[in-house]
Amino acid sequence: MGYCAILYLYKNFPKIERTVFGLIAPEKRIAMTRREAREKLLELLFETEFRAADETSEEIYATSAENREIPEDDYVKGAYFTICEKREEIDAVIGENSNGWKPSRLTNISRSILRLGVYELLYEKNIPTNVTINEAVELTKKYDDEKARAFINGVLNSVKNQIEAKGGKK
């Protein structure tokens, strides 16, 4: 098969597995934008809410990555496993900053968005806090109730202020 035919396949049939031609499907190689990566991470965190009692985070990640064709991404994988590992610590920070709301009382999607946001605020030193908060609010607009926006924004701003008061990330 010629070079032009392969380019035609890439352009017109992006989901075709191209191992026949000795190539790897592009969705397994092409890097996602950080926003796309956050959405994939949010999907994983949300799914974990329902499957964590029966499966390990490694099993959830492996089956989700395969079934939903999640591209291999260092940010998604690293963040997912860190959030799962430090869930109690992250939930404690959420609880301290949510004005009496326990994380267990939040909706699954709000809790997942907050875990993602708190993870970035605490552990991703190269992501500016205002970007983290804005992206969390954008995810809330897309996936959660309209009333949740102000709550998510308020909790994450409170976490940001707490971190800055301790001399952390700005």
MDTraj code that builds the backbone (N, CA, C; nanometers):
import mdtraj as md
import numpy as np

residues = "MET GLY TYR CYS ALA ILE LEU TYR LEU TYR LYS ASN PHE PRO LYS ILE GLU ARG THR VAL PHE GLY LEU ILE ALA PRO GLU LYS ARG ILE ALA MET THR ARG ARG GLU ALA ARG GLU LYS LEU LEU GLU LEU LEU PHE GLU THR GLU PHE ARG ALA ALA ASP GLU THR SER GLU GLU ILE TYR ALA THR SER ALA GLU ASN ARG GLU ILE PRO GLU ASP ASP TYR VAL LYS GLY ALA TYR PHE THR ILE CYS GLU LYS ARG GLU GLU ILE ASP ALA VAL ILE GLY GLU ASN SER ASN GLY TRP LYS PRO SER ARG LEU THR ASN ILE SER ARG SER ILE LEU ARG LEU GLY VAL TYR GLU LEU LEU TYR GLU LYS ASN ILE PRO THR ASN VAL THR ILE ASN GLU ALA VAL GLU LEU THR LYS LYS TYR ASP ASP GLU LYS ALA ARG ALA PHE ILE ASN GLY VAL LEU ASN SER VAL LYS ASN GLN ILE GLU ALA LYS GLY GLY LYS LYS".split()
xyz = np.array([
    [0.0854, -0.1168, 0.0000],
    [0.0000, 0.0000, 0.0000],
    [0.0898, 0.1227, 0.0000],
    [0.0548, 0.2181, -0.0813],
    [0.1355, 0.3371, -0.0966],
    [0.1155, 0.4389, 0.0141],
    [0.2065, 0.5333, 0.0165],
    [0.2056, 0.6400, 0.1155],
    [0.0761, 0.7204, 0.1077],
    [0.0291, 0.7518, -0.0135],
    [-0.0930, 0.8307, -0.0297],
    [-0.2145, 0.7577, 0.0256],
    [-0.2188, 0.6266, 0.0077],
    [-0.3312, 0.5485, 0.0585],
    [-0.3331, 0.5497, 0.2113],
    [-0.2162, 0.5401, 0.2711],
    [-0.2081, 0.5438, 0.4165],
    [-0.2532, 0.6796, 0.4685],
    [-0.2094, 0.7882, 0.4037],
    [-0.2536, 0.9225, 0.4440],
    [-0.4043, 0.9358, 0.4297],
    [-0.4600, 0.8790, 0.3236],
    [-0.6039, 0.8827, 0.3030],
    [-0.6756, 0.8138, 0.4199],
    [-0.6248, 0.6975, 0.4626],
    [-0.6849, 0.6260, 0.5749],
    [-0.6789, 0.7085, 0.7029],
    [-0.5633, 0.7690, 0.7298],
    [-0.5496, 0.8520, 0.8498],
    [-0.6493, 0.9659, 0.8505],
    [-0.6639, 1.0289, 0.7348],
    [-0.7496, 1.1470, 0.7253],
    [-0.8975, 1.1102, 0.7327],
    [-0.9379, 1.0047, 0.6657],
    [-1.0796, 0.9741, 0.6511],
    [-1.1337, 0.8681, 0.7457],
    [-1.0473, 0.7889, 0.8058],
    [-1.0923, 0.6832, 0.8954],
    [-1.0059, 0.6829, 1.0224],
    [-1.0203, 0.7849, 1.1061],
    [-0.9307, 0.7979, 1.2212],
    [-0.9450, 0.6869, 1.3249],
    [-1.0581, 0.6179, 1.3277],
    [-1.0777, 0.5157, 1.4304],
    [-1.0317, 0.3770, 1.3855],
    [-0.9959, 0.3614, 1.2585],
    [-0.9529, 0.2304, 1.2093],
    [-0.8210, 0.1920, 1.2740],
    [-0.8146, 0.0699, 1.3203],
    [-0.6890, 0.0191, 1.3753],
    [-0.5967, -0.0052, 1.2570],
    [-0.4818, 0.0550, 1.2576],
    [-0.3960, 0.0496, 1.1400],
    [-0.2785, -0.0462, 1.1563],
    [-0.2922, -0.1434, 1.2437],
    [-0.1828, -0.2372, 1.2633],
    [-0.1590, -0.3224, 1.1397],
    [-0.2573, -0.3312, 1.0511],
    [-0.2404, -0.4040, 0.9252],
    [-0.1229, -0.3455, 0.8471],
    [-0.1048, -0.2153, 0.8599],
    [0.0010, -0.1471, 0.7862],
    [0.1256, -0.1268, 0.8711],
    [0.1276, -0.1885, 0.9867],
    [0.2428, -0.1739, 1.0752],
    [0.2437, -0.0401, 1.1464],
    [0.1284, 0.0242, 1.1536],
    [0.1185, 0.1550, 1.2178],
    [0.0323, 0.1432, 1.3417],
    [0.0447, 0.2384, 1.4289],
    [-0.0363, 0.2430, 1.5500],
    [-0.1457, 0.3454, 1.5277],
    [-0.2650, 0.3135, 1.5745],
    [-0.3768, 0.4066, 1.5599],
    [-0.3378, 0.5415, 1.6204],
    [-0.3655, 0.6513, 1.5507],
    [-0.3200, 0.7822, 1.5977],
    [-0.3761, 0.8224, 1.7317],
    [-0.4985, 0.7773, 1.7679],
    [-0.5536, 0.8173, 1.8964],
    [-0.4752, 0.7585, 2.0128],
    [-0.3897, 0.6617, 1.9865],
    [-0.3039, 0.6062, 2.0904],
    [-0.1728, 0.6839, 2.1004],
    [-0.1424, 0.7695, 2.0012],
    [-0.0142, 0.8393, 1.9977],
    [-0.0273, 0.9892, 2.0167],
    [-0.1307, 1.0472, 1.9651],
    [-0.1431, 1.1923, 1.9640],
    [-0.1742, 1.2439, 2.1048],
    [-0.1004, 1.3432, 2.1459],
    [-0.1202, 1.4011, 2.2783],
    [-0.2512, 1.4796, 2.2817],
    [-0.3176, 1.4711, 2.3945],
    [-0.4412, 1.5467, 2.4143],
    [-0.4054, 1.6847, 2.4667],
    [-0.4971, 1.7778, 2.4483],
    [-0.4806, 1.9061, 2.5142],
    [-0.5047, 1.8834, 2.6633],
    [-0.4615, 1.9753, 2.7446],
    [-0.4818, 1.9608, 2.8889],
    [-0.6309, 1.9586, 2.9211],
    [-0.7112, 2.0360, 2.8498],
    [-0.8562, 2.0365, 2.8733],
    [-0.9162, 1.8996, 2.8422],
    [-0.8761, 1.8395, 2.7305],
    [-0.9244, 1.7057, 2.6956],
    [-0.8793, 1.6041, 2.8003],
    [-0.7549, 1.6190, 2.8458],
    [-0.7031, 1.5287, 2.9481],
    [-0.7837, 1.5416, 3.0777],
    [-0.8194, 1.6637, 3.1148],
    [-0.9003, 1.6832, 3.2356],
    [-1.0366, 1.6161, 3.2203],
    [-1.0950, 1.6267, 3.1022],
    [-1.2250, 1.5627, 3.0802],
    [-1.2147, 1.4114, 3.0920],
    [-1.1105, 1.3540, 3.0353],
    [-1.0900, 1.2087, 3.0461],
    [-1.0671, 1.1696, 3.1926],
    [-0.9900, 1.2496, 3.2632],
    [-0.9653, 1.2245, 3.4047],
    [-1.0953, 1.2337, 3.4838],
    [-1.1763, 1.3335, 3.4550],
    [-1.3052, 1.3478, 3.5224],
    [-1.3927, 1.2256, 3.4964],
    [-1.3950, 1.1765, 3.3736],
    [-1.4719, 1.0561, 3.3414],
    [-1.4252, 0.9383, 3.4276],
    [-1.2938, 0.9234, 3.4386],
    [-1.2391, 0.8144, 3.5206],
    [-1.2775, 0.8296, 3.6678],
    [-1.2661, 0.9508, 3.7197],
    [-1.2992, 0.9743, 3.8604],
    [-1.4479, 0.9493, 3.8869],
    [-1.5312, 0.9940, 3.7949],
    [-1.6752, 0.9736, 3.8077],
    [-1.7072, 0.8246, 3.8034],
    [-1.6467, 0.7533, 3.7104],
    [-1.6683, 0.6093, 3.6995],
    [-1.6211, 0.5370, 3.8253],
    [-1.5135, 0.5833, 3.8826],
    [-1.4592, 0.5217, 4.0043],
    [-1.5588, 0.5300, 4.1190],
    [-1.6388, 0.6364, 4.1215],
    [-1.7404, 0.6503, 4.2259],
    [-1.8335, 0.5285, 4.2300],
    [-1.8573, 0.4664, 4.1164],
    [-1.9512, 0.3556, 4.1086],
    [-1.8837, 0.2184, 4.1149],
    [-1.7555, 0.2136, 4.0827],
    [-1.6880, 0.0843, 4.0719],
    [-1.5840, 0.0583, 4.1799],
    [-1.5531, 0.1551, 4.2622],
    [-1.4434, 0.1432, 4.3588],
    [-1.4659, 0.0332, 4.4622],
    [-1.5886, 0.0035, 4.4935],
    [-1.6158, -0.0994, 4.5941],
    [-1.5790, -0.2390, 4.5436],
    [-1.5859, -0.2596, 4.4131],
    [-1.5640, -0.3926, 4.3563],
    [-1.4303, -0.4105, 4.2867],
    [-1.3659, -0.2993, 4.2480],
    [-1.2447, -0.3092, 4.1673],
    [-1.1369, -0.2145, 4.2192],
    [-1.0118, -0.2481, 4.1898],
    [-0.9007, -0.1600, 4.2262],
    [-0.8919, -0.0466, 4.1244],
    [-0.8202, 0.0580, 4.1602],
    [-0.8028, 0.1698, 4.0671],
    [-0.7292, 0.1244, 3.9411],
    [-0.6367, 0.0292, 3.9543],
    [-0.5651, -0.0230, 3.8376],
    [-0.6600, -0.0939, 3.7420],
    [-0.7526, -0.1731, 3.7959],
    [-0.8502, -0.2429, 3.7117],
    [-0.9449, -0.1437, 3.6445],
    [-0.9901, -0.0467, 3.7199],
    [-1.0806, 0.0548, 3.6638],
    [-1.0113, 0.1297, 3.5510],
    [-0.8872, 0.1707, 3.5744],
    [-0.8137, 0.2445, 3.4717],
    [-0.7945, 0.1592, 3.3465],
    [-0.7526, 0.0358, 3.3646],
    [-0.7242, -0.0516, 3.2497],
    [-0.8493, -0.0774, 3.1662],
    [-0.9589, -0.1123, 3.2304],
    [-1.0805, -0.1408, 3.1530],
    [-1.1390, -0.0143, 3.0917],
    [-1.1328, 0.0957, 3.1643],
    [-1.1846, 0.2222, 3.1101],
    [-1.1015, 0.2698, 2.9918],
    [-0.9710, 0.2604, 3.0040],
    [-0.8826, 0.3038, 2.8955],
    [-0.9086, 0.2219, 2.7698],
    [-0.9317, 0.0942, 2.7876],
    [-0.9567, 0.0072, 2.6724],
    [-1.0965, 0.0286, 2.6143],
    [-1.1976, 0.0288, 2.6992],
    [-1.3360, 0.0389, 2.6523],
    [-1.3691, 0.1742, 2.5913],
    [-1.3124, 0.2801, 2.6464],
    [-1.3436, 0.4142, 2.5961],
    [-1.2304, 0.4719, 2.5135],
    [-1.1317, 0.3894, 2.4820],
    [-1.0191, 0.4301, 2.3982],
    [-0.9538, 0.5582, 2.4486],
    [-0.9225, 0.5591, 2.5773],
    [-0.8536, 0.6736, 2.6352],
    [-0.7082, 0.6676, 2.5899],
    [-0.6611, 0.7703, 2.5222],
    [-0.5212, 0.7694, 2.4775],
    [-0.4255, 0.7636, 2.5955],
    [-0.3112, 0.7062, 2.5736],
    [-0.2076, 0.7009, 2.6773],
    [-0.1617, 0.8440, 2.7045],
    [-0.1789, 0.8894, 2.8260],
    [-0.1448, 1.0264, 2.8614],
    [-0.0883, 1.0275, 3.0024],
    [0.0327, 1.0804, 3.0162],
    [0.1005, 1.0812, 3.1461],
    [0.0221, 1.1596, 3.2512],
    [-0.0361, 1.2739, 3.2100],
    [-0.1113, 1.3546, 3.3057],
    [-0.2322, 1.2757, 3.3581],
    [-0.3112, 1.2178, 3.2687],
    [-0.4319, 1.1456, 3.3094],
    [-0.3957, 1.0303, 3.4024],
    [-0.2990, 0.9513, 3.3610],
    [-0.2609, 0.8336, 3.4391],
    [-0.2029, 0.8742, 3.5752],
    [-0.1096, 0.9671, 3.5754],
    [-0.0473, 1.0108, 3.7005],
    [-0.1472, 1.0752, 3.7951],
    [-0.2308, 1.1628, 3.7412],
    [-0.3294, 1.2315, 3.8248],
    [-0.4316, 1.1328, 3.8801],
    [-0.4784, 1.0412, 3.7968],
    [-0.5789, 0.9446, 3.8411],
    [-0.5278, 0.8619, 3.9588],
    [-0.4079, 0.8062, 3.9436],
    [-0.3560, 0.7209, 4.0501],
    [-0.3187, 0.8006, 4.1749],
    [-0.2732, 0.9248, 4.1585],
    [-0.2435, 1.0089, 4.2750],
    [-0.3720, 1.0442, 4.3493],
    [-0.4763, 1.0788, 4.2752],
    [-0.6044, 1.1121, 4.3388],
    [-0.6594, 0.9904, 4.4131],
    [-0.6518, 0.8740, 4.3512],
    [-0.6997, 0.7519, 4.4177],
    [-0.6185, 0.7224, 4.5441],
    [-0.4876, 0.7398, 4.5344],
    [-0.3995, 0.7124, 4.6473],
    [-0.4193, 0.8121, 4.7615],
    [-0.4417, 0.9373, 4.7281],
    [-0.4507, 1.0433, 4.8291],
    [-0.5945, 1.0925, 4.8479],
    [-0.6906, 1.0069, 4.8167],
    [-0.8307, 1.0463, 4.8214],
    [-0.8729, 1.0985, 4.9584],
    [-0.8318, 1.0327, 5.0648],
    [-0.8714, 1.0764, 5.1993],
    [-0.8154, 1.2150, 5.2314],
    [-0.6907, 1.2392, 5.1940],
    [-0.6287, 1.3703, 5.2164],
    [-0.6997, 1.4788, 5.1341],
    [-0.7275, 1.4477, 5.0086],
    [-0.7964, 1.5432, 4.9210],
    [-0.9373, 1.5700, 4.9733],
    [-1.0069, 1.4656, 5.0142],
    [-1.1421, 1.4833, 5.0688],
    [-1.1407, 1.5648, 5.1983],
    [-1.0361, 1.5490, 5.2790],
    [-1.0245, 1.6283, 5.4018],
    [-1.0100, 1.7767, 5.3677],
    [-0.9307, 1.8078, 5.2658],
    [-0.9139, 1.9469, 5.2219],
    [-1.0467, 2.0011, 5.1703],
    [-1.1192, 1.9201, 5.0941],
    [-1.2511, 1.9619, 5.0449],
    [-1.3433, 1.9893, 5.1630],
    [-1.3455, 1.8987, 5.2594],
    [-1.4308, 1.9155, 5.3768],
    [-1.3992, 2.0407, 5.4563],
    [-1.2700, 2.0721, 5.4722],
    [-1.2280, 2.1914, 5.5459],
    [-1.2715, 2.3204, 5.4768],
    [-1.2871, 2.3152, 5.3452],
    [-1.3120, 2.4370, 5.2684],
    [-1.4517, 2.4449, 5.2082],
    [-1.5406, 2.3558, 5.2479],
    [-1.6735, 2.3549, 5.1861],
    [-1.7859, 2.3958, 5.2811],
    [-1.7520, 2.4744, 5.3804],
    [-1.8519, 2.5326, 5.4716],
    [-1.9523, 2.4311, 5.5245],
    [-1.9013, 2.3261, 5.5856],
    [-1.9888, 2.2302, 5.6503],
    [-2.0386, 2.1170, 5.5631],
    [-2.0102, 2.1200, 5.4352],
    [-2.0515, 2.0108, 5.3468],
    [-1.9459, 1.9019, 5.3510],
    [-1.9857, 1.7829, 5.3869],
    [-1.8945, 1.6691, 5.3824],
    [-1.8866, 1.6209, 5.2379],
    [-1.7693, 1.5790, 5.1931],
    [-1.7585, 1.5288, 5.0554],
    [-1.8592, 1.4182, 5.0233],
    [-1.8945, 1.3375, 5.1221],
    [-1.9900, 1.2286, 5.0978],
    [-2.1302, 1.2799, 5.0652],
    [-2.1610, 1.4041, 5.1031],
    [-2.2939, 1.4621, 5.0755],
    [-2.3035, 1.5267, 4.9372],
    [-2.1900, 1.5458, 4.8732],
    [-2.1890, 1.6092, 4.7410],
    [-2.2326, 1.5095, 4.6345],
    [-2.2777, 1.5612, 4.5204],
    [-2.3085, 1.4715, 4.4090],
    [-2.1779, 1.4094, 4.3598],
    [-2.1890, 1.2960, 4.2950],
    [-2.0700, 1.2276, 4.2452],
    [-1.9894, 1.3149, 4.1495],
    [-2.0575, 1.3886, 4.0643],
    [-1.9853, 1.4706, 3.9658],
    [-1.9196, 1.5906, 4.0339],
    [-1.9878, 1.6535, 4.1288],
    [-1.9269, 1.7663, 4.2011],
    [-1.8055, 1.7198, 4.2801],
    [-1.8178, 1.6066, 4.3462],
    [-1.7066, 1.5518, 4.4228],
    [-1.5881, 1.5202, 4.3311],
    [-1.6165, 1.4644, 4.2138],
    [-1.5098, 1.4306, 4.1189],
    [-1.4402, 1.5565, 4.0673],
    [-1.5166, 1.6598, 4.0355],
    [-1.4582, 1.7861, 3.9884],
    [-1.3732, 1.8489, 4.0985],
    [-1.4234, 1.8485, 4.2206],
    [-1.3466, 1.9050, 4.3322],
    [-1.2192, 1.8255, 4.3581],
    [-1.2259, 1.6944, 4.3499],
    [-1.1045, 1.6143, 4.3693],
    [-1.0008, 1.6476, 4.2636],
    [-1.0452, 1.6618, 4.1398],
    [-0.9534, 1.6985, 4.0321],
    [-0.8924, 1.8364, 4.0602],
    [-0.9752, 1.9333, 4.0956],
    [-0.9263, 2.0686, 4.1222],
    [-0.8314, 2.0752, 4.2409],
    [-0.8672, 2.0093, 4.3497],
    [-0.7808, 2.0101, 4.4685],
    [-0.6498, 1.9383, 4.4380],
    [-0.6571, 1.8286, 4.3634],
    [-0.5336, 1.7593, 4.3224],
    [-0.4411, 1.8569, 4.2496],
    [-0.4943, 1.9296, 4.1512],
    [-0.4094, 2.0230, 4.0756],
    [-0.3543, 2.1330, 4.1644],
    [-0.4366, 2.1843, 4.2544],
    [-0.3894, 2.2913, 4.3432],
    [-0.2788, 2.2428, 4.4362],
    [-0.2902, 2.1206, 4.4834],
    [-0.1928, 2.0685, 4.5791],
    [-0.0682, 2.0081, 4.5149],
    [-0.0844, 1.9404, 4.4019],
    [0.0250, 1.8579, 4.3496],
    [0.0797, 1.8990, 4.2136],
    [0.0090, 1.9797, 4.1391],
    [0.0570, 2.0225, 4.0064],
    [0.1108, 2.1647, 4.0175],
    [0.2354, 2.1759, 4.0528],
    [0.2958, 2.3072, 4.0776],
    [0.3118, 2.3905, 3.9503],
    [0.3127, 2.3269, 3.8339],
    [0.3321, 2.4006, 3.7087],
    [0.2015, 2.4518, 3.6477],
    [0.0881, 2.4245, 3.7104],
    [-0.0401, 2.4749, 3.6599],
    [-0.0826, 2.5910, 3.7491],
    [-0.0986, 2.7099, 3.6920],
    [-0.1407, 2.8254, 3.7731],
    [-0.2764, 2.8009, 3.8392],
    [-0.2924, 2.8526, 3.9591],
    [-0.4158, 2.8291, 4.0343],
    [-0.5385, 2.8823, 3.9620],
    [-0.5255, 2.9981, 3.8976],
    [-0.6421, 3.0538, 3.8289],
    [-0.6849, 2.9653, 3.7112],
    [-0.5903, 2.8977, 3.6481],
    [-0.6225, 2.8048, 3.5389],
    [-0.6965, 2.6840, 3.5953],
    [-0.6470, 2.6301, 3.7049],
    [-0.7121, 2.5156, 3.7683],
    [-0.8559, 2.5474, 3.8047],
    [-0.8772, 2.6612, 3.8689],
    [-1.0120, 2.6988, 3.9125],
    [-1.1028, 2.7238, 3.7923],
    [-1.0528, 2.7953, 3.6923],
    [-1.1318, 2.8216, 3.5728],
    [-1.1706, 2.6916, 3.5018],
    [-1.0767, 2.6011, 3.4879],
    [-1.1052, 2.4743, 3.4198],
    [-1.2066, 2.3916, 3.4986],
    [-1.1980, 2.3939, 3.6304],
    [-1.2959, 2.3221, 3.7127],
    [-1.4359, 2.3808, 3.6940],
    [-1.4444, 2.5130, 3.6886],
    [-1.5744, 2.5778, 3.6666],
    [-1.6272, 2.5428, 3.5270],
    [-1.5389, 2.5385, 3.4271],
    [-1.5813, 2.5000, 3.2915],
    [-1.6330, 2.3561, 3.2891],
    [-1.5675, 2.2661, 3.3596],
    [-1.6159, 2.1277, 3.3685],
    [-1.7520, 2.1240, 3.4380],
    [-1.7682, 2.2074, 3.5396],
    [-1.8953, 2.2141, 3.6109],
    [-2.0056, 2.2633, 3.5185],
    [-1.9763, 2.3652, 3.4378],
    [-2.0749, 2.4157, 3.3423],
    [-2.1186, 2.3062, 3.2461],
    [-2.0246, 2.2238, 3.2070],
    [-2.0524, 2.1210, 3.1065],
    [-2.1213, 1.9979, 3.1653],
    [-2.0847, 1.9580, 3.2883],
    [-2.1299, 1.8298, 3.3404],
    [-2.2173, 1.8348, 3.4646],
    [-2.2248, 1.9482, 3.5318],
    [-2.2954, 1.9520, 3.6598],
    [-2.4096, 2.0527, 3.6547],
    [-2.4836, 2.0580, 3.7621],
    [-2.5951, 2.1499, 3.7770],
    [-2.5464, 2.2943, 3.7784],
    [-2.6273, 2.3838, 3.7302],
    [-2.5914, 2.5256, 3.7241],
    [-2.5579, 2.5830, 3.8621],
    [-2.6272, 2.5359, 3.9649],
    [-2.6056, 2.5863, 4.1001],
    [-2.4701, 2.5432, 4.1573],
    [-2.4121, 2.4393, 4.0994],
    [-2.2855, 2.3872, 4.1516],
    [-2.1664, 2.4767, 4.1157],
    [-2.1800, 2.5599, 4.0135],
    [-2.0670, 2.6436, 3.9686],
    [-2.0110, 2.7297, 4.0807],
    [-2.0985, 2.8034, 4.1466],
    [-2.0542, 2.8939, 4.2533],
    [-1.9924, 2.8148, 4.3685],
    [-2.0498, 2.6992, 4.3995],
    [-1.9975, 2.6164, 4.5079],
    [-1.8572, 2.5668, 4.4750],
    [-1.8398, 2.5118, 4.3553],
    [-1.7085, 2.4606, 4.3121],
    [-1.6067, 2.5749, 4.3142],
    [-1.6440, 2.6877, 4.2572],
    [-1.5563, 2.8045, 4.2530],
    [-1.5179, 2.8488, 4.3948],
    [-1.6162, 2.8549, 4.4841],
    [-1.5901, 2.8987, 4.6213],
    [-1.4984, 2.8043, 4.6972],
    [-1.5224, 2.6744, 4.6835],
    [-1.4385, 2.5765, 4.7538],
    [-1.2951, 2.5845, 4.7024],
    [-1.2773, 2.5869, 4.5707],
    [-1.1422, 2.5897, 4.5153],
    [-1.0705, 2.7209, 4.5464],
    [-1.1423, 2.8326, 4.5476],
    [-1.0801, 2.9597, 4.5882],
    [-1.0374, 2.9554, 4.7343],
    [-1.1173, 2.8926, 4.8183],
    [-1.0816, 2.8784, 4.9585],
    [-0.9565, 2.7920, 4.9744],
    [-0.9480, 2.6836, 4.8976],
    [-0.8285, 2.5981, 4.9011],
    [-0.7074, 2.6773, 4.8538],
    [-0.7244, 2.7528, 4.7460],
    [-0.6153, 2.8357, 4.6928],
    [-0.5666, 2.9337, 4.7993],
    [-0.6600, 3.0003, 4.8665],
    [-0.6231, 3.0969, 4.9707],
    [-0.5515, 3.0277, 5.0867],
    [-0.5956, 2.9094, 5.1217],
    [-0.5325, 2.8324, 5.2290],
    [-0.3884, 2.7968, 5.1909],
    [-0.3673, 2.7546, 5.0676],
    [-0.2335, 2.7196, 5.0199],
    [-0.1437, 2.8424, 5.0185],
    [-0.1955, 2.9534, 4.9672],
    [-0.1176, 3.0778, 4.9606],
    [-0.0842, 3.1307, 5.0995],
    [-0.1748, 3.1125, 5.1956],
    [-0.1498, 3.1576, 5.3327],
    [-0.0334, 3.0795, 5.3952],
    [-0.0151, 2.9585, 5.3488],
    [0.0958, 2.8752, 5.3987],
    [0.2231, 2.8978, 5.3171],
    [0.2189, 2.9946, 5.2257],
    [0.3368, 3.0264, 5.1454],
    [0.3535, 2.9378, 5.0226],
    [0.2464, 2.8733, 4.9813],
    [0.2539, 2.7815, 4.8667],
    [0.2282, 2.8496, 4.7344],
    [0.1948, 2.7717, 4.6389],
    [0.1717, 2.8072, 4.4987],
    [0.0862, 2.9320, 4.4821],
    [0.1222, 3.0145, 4.3842],
    [0.0429, 3.1350, 4.3543],
    [0.0023, 3.1363, 4.2106],
])
top = md.Topology()
chain = top.add_chain()
for i, resn in enumerate(residues, 1):
    res = top.add_residue(resn, chain, resSeq=i)
    for name in ("N", "CA", "C"):
        top.add_atom(name, md.element.get_by_symbol(name[0]), res)
traj = md.Trajectory(xyz[None], top)
